[in-house]
Amino acid sequence: MGKVLSFVTLVLVTGAFGILFFEVTSTLLLPLFLAMVIVVMFRPLHSWFVRILRGRNRAAAVITTALVLLVVVTPSVFVLVLAGSEAAKLGRSLDEGEFRDKLYRARLSLGLDYPHVVEMRFVERSFERLLADAREGAVATGNRQALLRLHEELQQLQETLNNESNYAVPSDEPLMLDALATAIDEIPGTLAYQQAMETAARRFQEYRIEFLGGPARAVLKNTANPTSEDVRDWTSRFFAVTPDWISSFGGHAGIMVGRTIFGIIIFVVTMYFLFADGPQIAKQLMTLSPLEDRYVEKLLAEFSRVSRAVVSGSVAAALVQSLLAGVGFQFAGLRSVFLLTALTALTAMIPFFGAAMIWLPASLWLIFIDDRPTAGIVLMIYGAGAISTIDNVIKPWVLHDRSAMHPLAALIGVFGGVQAMGPLGVFVGPMVIAFLQTLLGLLHRELRVSGVENRKEQLTN
């Protein structure tokens, strides 16, 4: 009994300190994990330096760490800074009048022009306000003058449309005007008034949808035709939230910078010690782990395999796709080619969608906004035939079937990882799923062995 109690106490204390250890190191897990992945990727280089330096392991670790920082980290920071600078320059160079003119031409070419959008939005908002008041029930105050003005606006709109042969007057016009006239005659605060207002508002929505060509086209036309009031409304909402966000960010900016610097230091130090003492650390983990040594070795081997597969395959494909995309953007005459190329490199790591998230909108921009359909169509063909297709050549060539992960699992891992950890989740997410797959395989194998042993014992007995 004493041994059982002692064992249970030991397990509880170990679990409590394990939770405490996780709380202490939770903010460092990402740089630690990233350092482990980098070490796995560059372990062959470190081994080569050890041979060149005749066994001087720590000197080789220093050189390898310095080369990783020089080859991987420095170019990444340079690319981010340059892309951010180009994005800021693009934002300053945007001309609102020129953009609105291009957007207007795009709407015409797509058939998404919204005639009399200001009048329609005026009527729609008026109905929203009056209907909200009518739904207050017996306390509704109503506004007869507003209803009369709304009725007059609708009549004027109908007269305008009747004089314009380009637009067909919807068949719901008499029903809408009759329903609104009924609401004018009803007493505010009564059920009849509320029902009349609801009928009039519903008739107007049916009238508007028919006028715009159906529910789907109505949504598209509403989105493609923001009024100046809509823009001011969005701007006011943004600036209503922005001061609080800026003050919050400003208050935590020092903490964020401090954490970032500390994370970089932990990343570099961890990378050095893993290069220098990686095998010894692995042996200590095997002695401390409650798992059998063969399971620990399997997990370490799986970590090495998946890390190389995910990182090398994704990075190689993303680099080639971004270079091809950059060439296409340059020949298409797009502005901010470097920014688009950097964005392509990031999105190319996402399964299924990948680089098409950049070159497809760029092609549509050229066709419908920039009024260069030939360049847009050529870029679209080039994107589908070269940029996105090369991914199916690079990854199999680099991986050599080292990654047995299903594409759906990879997609879930990427999006889940990005949501949880930011950009680095592109790599971390698929690795987590791969490790879970490995653990489940080990558990299944253990259960199967246990089942076979139990059957043998039953047959023996």
TAZIGI-V248178 format. One record per residue. OMEGA is omega in whole degrees, 0 to 359 (999 if undefined). Layout:
omega: {OMEGA	OMEGA}
//
This chain:
omega: {180	179	179	179	179	180	180	178	179	179	181	179	178	178	180	179	175	177	178	178	179	179	181	187	185	180	182	185	183	176	177	180	179	177	178	180	180	179	178	182	187	178	177	178	178	179	178	178	177	179	181	183	175	173	179	189	185	175	177	178	178	182	181	178	179	179	177	179	183	187	187	189	183	177	179	178	179	180	180	180	181	178	177	178	179	177	178	179	178	179	179	184	181	178	185	180	179	180	179	179	178	179	178	179	178	178	179	182	180	182	182	177	184	181	178	182	181	180	180	180	177	180	182	180	177	178	180	181	182	179	177	177	181	182	173	177	185	180	179	182	181	178	185	181	178	178	178	179	178	178	179	178	179	178	178	178	179	178	178	180	178	180	179	185	182	186	178	179	181	182	182	184	181	181	181	181	178	179	179	177	177	179	179	184	182	181	178	180	178	178	179	179	180	181	179	178	178	178	181	179	179	178	179	179	176	178	182	180	178	180	182	174	179	184	183	180	177	178	180	182	176	181	185	184	176	176	177	177	178	180	178	180	178	181	181	178	180	183	175	181	188	181	178	181	181	180	178	179	180	180	182	184	180	179	181	179	179	179	180	179	180	178	177	179	179	180	183	182	179	180	180	184	176	174	186	188	183	180	179	178	179	178	178	177	180	179	181	184	176	179	175	183	182	177	178	178	179	180	178	178	179	177	179	182	183	179	180	182	184	185	183	180	182	183	180	180	181	180	181	180	181	177	177	179	179	177	180	179	180	180	178	178	179	174	178	182	182	178	179	179	178	178	177	179	179	183	180	180	180	181	177	187	173	186	179	178	179	186	179	175	178	177	179	176	180	184	191	183	185	176	176	186	181	179	180	180	178	179	179	178	179	179	181	186	184	188	183	181	183	178	180	177	185	186	177	180	181	188	184	178	177	181	181	184	178	181	179	177	177	180	179	179	181	183	176	179	179	179	184	190	180	185	181	177	175	179	187	183	178	179	179	179	179	179	177	178	178	179	178	176	177	179	178	179	180	179	179	178	179	179	178	180	179	179	178	179	179	178	180	180	999}
//
